[in-house]
Amino acid sequence: MKTQLQHKIDNKTKPPGSLGRLEEIALQIGLIQNTLSPEIKNPIMLVFAADHGIADEKVSPYPKEVTWQMVMNFVAGGAAINVFCKQNRISLKVIDAGVDYDFPAELPIVNAKIARGTRNMLHQPAMTLEECQTALDKGREFVMKEVQHGCNTIGFGEMGIGNTSPSSLLMHRFLNLPIEECTGAGAGMIGDKLDYKTSVLKKVSEKHNPSTPLEILATFGGLEIAMMTGAFLEAHQQGMIILVDGFIATASLLTACQFEPNVKKNAVFCHTSNEKGHRILLEHFNAKPVLDLGMRLGEGTGAAVALPVIQSALAFINEMASFDDAGVAKE
């Protein structure tokens, strides 16, 4: 299939390689779908929200109440992810994986609350193994529901004050890198505040010594990160195009790859985040992100903004004339 796809791409009315990354994206998606005519159907963004016990250590400049407040903003349509999903015709679902707040039942929030946030991992593991496994399973279930509705393209976003900290710790453990290389400003921890955040995460790492991927995720992860990890695993199993957002989503992908390394074959890396650890993660995956706009918001925004470029890649492979069709001499 790869040879056939490359021939189709090269035989379009253009010099070989002249559409750059679009050609690579078209080839990747054709291979994901095992077809010469790849397509995007019913794209959706699942945004997982949860709170983090480590936020009690002031590793974020924002209080954890901002998690539920931002979820309410999502529901009201006022967040960046709402704007970009609406612009690019991406369905959006907001999932409560573990927010420390009781949302009114009538709101369009999917209730998958496993706990009211994780525990403070400076003192104990963030999740029990059972909670972590439940989050993985629920993430898989949400993807299966979308497959049943005809979706073949899915992106994952997140909301959770303090969630760059678990992401840094997962990266630190799975890539065996110093915590300093994995820890960035997050929502605004710079200078002395970044030094403090790094020192807290170093203490967390030194306190625990989990070994298996499940144990590491349960110890250092978040409920939304675990749910997203399960969603990555199921999306790969279902042969979907996976739109990978920024640092936290890529840390979740890294975690998913500890369970199933081939997940990365379905991953389209949508943008380069300004969060410190993200570029290192992208280098680990040998990734060429679609965009580099200096974004570091999360929520799935980078993935949503990149979708039109990905659609352009499929438009050219499906609709552009070949040399034979156009009667143009190739040489």
C-alpha positions in Angstrom: 0.0 0.0 0.0 2.8 2.4 0.8 4.3 2.1 -2.7 0.8 2.6 -4.3 0.1 5.7 -2.1 3.5 7.2 -2.9 3.0 6.7 -6.6 -0.4 8.4 -6.4 1.1 11.3 -4.5 4.1 11.6 -6.9 1.9 11.4 -10.0 -0.1 14.5 -9.2 0.4 17.6 -11.4 3.3 19.0 -9.4 7.0 18.5 -8.9 7.7 15.6 -6.5 7.8 16.7 -2.9 6.6 20.2 -3.7 3.7 20.0 -1.3 6.1 19.2 1.5 4.5 18.1 4.8 1.1 17.7 3.1 2.5 14.8 1.1 3.8 13.2 4.3 0.4 13.6 6.0 -1.5 12.2 3.1 0.8 9.2 3.0 0.5 8.6 6.8 -3.3 8.8 6.8 -3.6 6.6 3.7 -1.5 4.0 5.6 -3.6 4.4 8.8 -6.8 3.7 6.8 -5.1 1.3 4.3 -6.6 3.1 1.3 -5.6 5.2 -1.7 -8.6 7.5 -0.9 -8.3 8.5 2.8 -11.0 10.6 4.3 -12.0 12.3 7.6 -15.4 11.4 8.9 -17.2 13.0 11.8 -14.2 14.4 13.6 -14.6 14.9 17.3 -12.7 16.4 20.2 -13.0 14.7 23.6 -11.9 17.0 26.5 -11.2 15.2 29.7 -11.3 17.3 32.9 -10.0 16.4 36.4 -8.4 17.8 39.5 -5.0 17.0 41.0 -4.0 16.6 44.6 -0.5 17.9 43.8 -2.1 21.3 43.2 -2.3 21.6 47.0 1.5 22.2 46.9 1.0 25.4 44.8 2.7 24.0 41.7 0.3 26.1 39.6 -0.4 29.8 39.9 -4.1 29.1 39.7 -6.3 27.6 42.4 -7.9 24.2 41.6 -11.3 25.9 41.5 -10.4 27.1 38.0 -10.8 23.5 36.7 -14.5 23.4 37.3 -14.9 27.1 36.3 -13.2 26.4 33.0 -15.4 23.3 32.4 -18.4 25.6 32.9 -16.8 27.9 30.3 -16.5 25.0 27.9 -20.2 24.2 28.4 -21.1 27.9 27.8 -19.1 27.8 24.5 -16.7 30.5 25.6 -13.3 28.8 25.6 -10.7 28.7 22.8 -11.5 25.0 22.2 -15.2 25.9 21.6 -14.2 28.6 19.1 -11.8 26.4 17.1 -14.1 23.3 17.1 -17.0 25.4 15.9 -14.8 27.1 13.2 -13.5 23.7 11.9 -16.7 21.7 12.3 -15.4 19.4 15.0 -17.9 18.0 17.5 -16.9 18.6 21.1 -17.7 16.6 24.2 -16.6 17.5 27.7 -16.0 14.6 30.1 -15.7 14.9 33.9 -13.1 12.3 34.7 -12.5 13.5 38.2 -13.3 17.2 38.9 -13.7 18.2 42.6 -17.1 19.8 42.0 -20.7 18.6 41.5 -21.9 19.8 38.1 -25.7 20.3 37.7 -27.1 17.1 36.1 -28.8 19.0 33.3 -25.6 20.4 31.8 -24.1 18.7 28.7 -21.1 17.3 30.7 -20.5 13.6 30.4 -20.3 12.3 34.0 -17.5 9.8 34.3 -16.2 11.0 37.7 -14.0 8.3 39.3 -13.0 10.4 42.3 -12.9 14.1 43.2 -9.4 14.5 41.9 -6.3 12.5 42.6 -4.5 12.3 45.9 -1.5 14.5 46.7 1.3 12.4 45.3 3.9 14.1 47.5 2.4 11.9 50.2 0.8 8.9 48.5 0.2 7.6 44.9 -2.2 9.8 42.9 -4.6 6.8 42.2 -5.1 3.3 43.3 -4.4 0.7 40.6 -8.2 0.1 40.4 -9.0 3.7 39.9 -6.3 4.0 37.2 -7.6 0.9 35.4 -11.1 2.2 35.6 -10.0 5.4 34.0 -8.2 3.5 31.2 -11.3 1.4 30.5 -13.6 4.5 30.5 -11.4 6.2 28.0 -11.7 3.2 25.7 -15.5 3.2 26.1 -15.8 6.8 25.0 -13.8 6.1 21.8 -15.9 3.1 21.0 -19.1 5.2 21.3 -17.7 7.6 18.7 -16.7 4.7 16.3 -20.3 3.5 16.5 -21.4 7.0 15.4 -19.2 6.8 12.3 -16.2 8.8 13.6 -12.8 8.0 12.2 -10.8 11.0 13.4 -10.5 11.9 17.0 -8.6 14.4 19.1 -8.1 14.6 22.9 -8.0 17.7 25.1 -7.7 18.2 28.8 -8.4 20.6 31.6 -7.0 20.2 35.1 -5.1 22.8 37.2 -1.7 21.3 38.0 -1.7 18.7 35.2 1.6 19.7 33.7 3.2 18.2 36.9 1.9 14.6 36.4 2.8 14.9 32.7 6.4 15.9 33.6 6.7 13.1 36.1 5.4 10.5 33.5 7.9 11.8 30.9 10.7 11.8 33.5 10.0 8.1 34.4 9.3 6.7 31.0 12.2 8.5 29.2 14.5 8.3 32.2 15.3 12.0 31.9 16.2 14.4 34.8 13.1 16.0 36.2 14.6 19.4 35.4 14.5 18.7 31.7 10.8 17.6 31.9 9.4 20.5 34.0 8.3 23.7 32.5 6.3 26.8 33.3 2.9 25.3 32.9 0.3 28.0 33.4 2.9 30.5 34.5 5.5 29.1 37.0 8.6 31.0 36.0 11.9 32.0 37.7 11.9 31.0 41.4 8.4 29.5 41.0 9.7 27.1 38.4 12.5 26.2 40.7 10.0 25.5 43.5 7.8 23.4 41.2 10.8 21.4 40.1 11.9 20.7 43.7 8.4 19.5 44.6 8.4 17.1 41.6 11.8 15.8 42.5 10.6 15.0 46.0 7.6 13.2 44.5 9.8 11.1 42.2 12.2 10.2 45.0 9.3 9.1 47.3 7.9 6.5 44.9 9.4 3.6 43.0 6.6 2.0 40.8 7.8 -0.4 38.0 5.0 -1.4 35.6 3.4 1.2 33.2 0.1 0.8 35.1 1.8 1.4 38.5 3.7 4.4 37.1 0.5 5.9 35.7 -1.4 5.3 38.9 1.4 6.8 41.0 2.2 9.9 39.0 -0.7 10.4 36.6 -4.1 12.1 36.7 -7.6 10.8 36.1 -8.0 12.8 32.9 -4.5 11.7 31.7 -5.3 8.0 32.4 -8.7 8.3 30.7 -6.9 10.0 27.7 -4.3 7.2 27.7 -7.1 4.6 27.4 -8.7 6.6 24.6 -5.4 6.6 22.7 -5.1 2.9 23.0 -8.7 2.3 21.7 -8.4 4.8 18.9 -5.3 3.0 17.6 -7.1 -0.4 17.9 -10.0 1.0 15.9 -7.7 2.3 13.2 -8.5 5.9 13.7 -6.6 9.1 12.9 -5.5 10.5 16.2 -5.0 14.2 16.5 -2.3 14.8 19.1 -2.4 18.2 20.9 0.4 19.6 23.2 2.5 18.6 26.2 -0.1 16.8 28.3 -1.7 15.0 25.4 1.7 13.9 24.2 2.7 12.7 27.7 -0.5 10.6 27.6 0.5 9.2 24.2 3.9 8.4 25.6 2.1 6.5 28.4 -0.1 4.7 25.9 3.0 3.6 24.0 4.2 1.8 27.2 1.2 -0.5 26.8 1.2 -0.6 23.0 4.1 0.9 21.1 2.3 0.9 17.7 -0.2 3.6 18.9 2.2 6.2 17.6 1.6 5.0 14.0 -1.9 6.5 14.2 -0.7 9.8 15.8 -0.7 13.0 13.8 1.3 15.5 15.8 -0.6 18.7 15.4 1.6 21.4 16.9 4.7 22.2 18.9 3.8 23.5 22.3 5.9 26.2 24.0 5.8 24.0 27.2 9.4 23.0 27.9 9.1 19.2 27.8 7.1 19.1 24.6 9.9 19.5 22.1 11.8 16.7 23.9 8.8 14.4 23.6 8.4 15.3 19.9 12.1 14.4 19.3 11.5 11.1 21.1 8.7 10.3 18.7 10.7 11.7 15.7 7.7 13.8 15.0 7.2 16.6 12.5 4.3 18.6 13.9 1.8 20.2 11.5 2.0 23.7 13.1 4.4 25.7 15.3 2.4 28.7 16.5 3.9 29.2 20.0 0.7 27.8 21.6 0.6 26.3 25.1 -3.0 26.4 26.1 -4.0 22.8 26.0 -7.7 21.9 25.8 -7.0 20.3 22.4 -6.7 23.7 20.8 -3.5 22.9 18.8 -5.2 19.8 17.3 -8.4 21.7 16.4 -6.4 24.4 14.7 -4.4 21.9 12.7 -7.3 19.9 11.3 -7.8 22.2 8.2 -4.2 21.6 7.2 -4.7 17.9 7.5 -7.9 18.2 5.4 -5.9 20.0 2.8 -3.6 16.9 2.6 -6.5 14.7 1.9 -8.0 17.1 -0.6 -5.0 17.1 -2.8 -4.6 13.3 -2.8 -8.2 12.8 -3.6 -9.1 15.7 -5.9 -5.9 17.0 -7.6 -5.4 15.8 -11.2 -2.7 13.4 -12.1 -0.4 14.0 -15.0 -2.4 11.4 -17.0 -5.7 13.0 -16.1 -4.6 16.5 -17.1 -2.7 15.5 -20.2 0.4 17.1 -18.8 3.8 15.7 -19.7 5.6 14.5 -16.6 9.1 14.9 -18.0 
